[in-house]
């Protein structure tokens, strides 16, 4: 695959500013290979298909999670709720990687994938495809297990800050 052409002058800055206008659900993507487990906060997650149930997840190719997810057959998308802002902050770099799973709410699936008990939802995925594009990896995960928590209010990220959803008038 060839690299995409460089963006015209000013487009990257304008694109970044435009993307800040998107409100996105905050998730923590987790995976484990034979020796390591890791997770990172991500908002570049979306549904892909209902048949098979699948998600798209975009991960920067220079992250430790990228290295692990390339070796791991499975990963989990942990959908956060507003009380889990500290989890998002920890997995955004606020806590060293080796200490991110210290909280007892982090558990491990039968397949060895870390997941956050009490998240709004946990979507356990089998890696179906990994497509490099630009600075990121487009990861396709086929969802084969879903756990749903009690809370149904999503934690959102908009204009470089956390926010919550409220019904429109």
Secondary structure, 3 states (H helix, E strand, C coil): CCCCCCCCCCHHHHHHHHHCCCCEECEEEEEECCCCEEEEEECCEEEEEECCEEEEEEEECCCHHHHHHHHCCEEEEEECEHHHHHHHHHHHHHCCHHHCCCCCCEEECCCCCEEECCCCEEEEEEEEEEEEECCEEEEEEEEEEEEECCCCCEEEEECCEEEECCCCC
